[in-house]
Amino acid sequence: MTASGFVAAFSSAFPLKILLAILTIDLIKGGALVLFAFILSRVWLQRDPRRDRALWALCLLALLVLPPLWL
């Protein structure tokens, strides 16, 4: 299946368009969250492994919990 055929299969049904939009928004928000956590861990939490692990655990928890809460 070509890329255009794959996109055409998803563009034909309205519920799939909504699902694709939701997944795209979640991907963008997740990427922004991970980027923010990376910058925060490099700049603000230098030399403290406990805080760094807590920050990444919180980031992972947010990535798992926020999409279902948004729906």
Contacts in CASP RR format, 6 or more apart in sequence:
PFRMAT RR
TARGET T0000
AUTHOR 0000-0000-0000
METHOD contacts of the structure
MODEL  1
MTASGFVAAFSSAFPLKILLAILTIDLIKGGALVLFAFILSRVWLQRDPR
RDRALWALCLLALLVLPPLWL
10 16 0 8 1.000
10 17 0 8 1.000
10 20 0 8 1.000
11 17 0 8 1.000
22 71 0 8 1.000
26 67 0 8 1.000
26 70 0 8 1.000
29 66 0 8 1.000
30 63 0 8 1.000
33 59 0 8 1.000
33 62 0 8 1.000
33 63 0 8 1.000
34 59 0 8 1.000
34 63 0 8 1.000
37 55 0 8 1.000
37 56 0 8 1.000
37 58 0 8 1.000
37 59 0 8 1.000
40 55 0 8 1.000
41 52 0 8 1.000
41 55 0 8 1.000
41 56 0 8 1.000
45 51 0 8 1.000
45 52 0 8 1.000
45 55 0 8 1.000
END
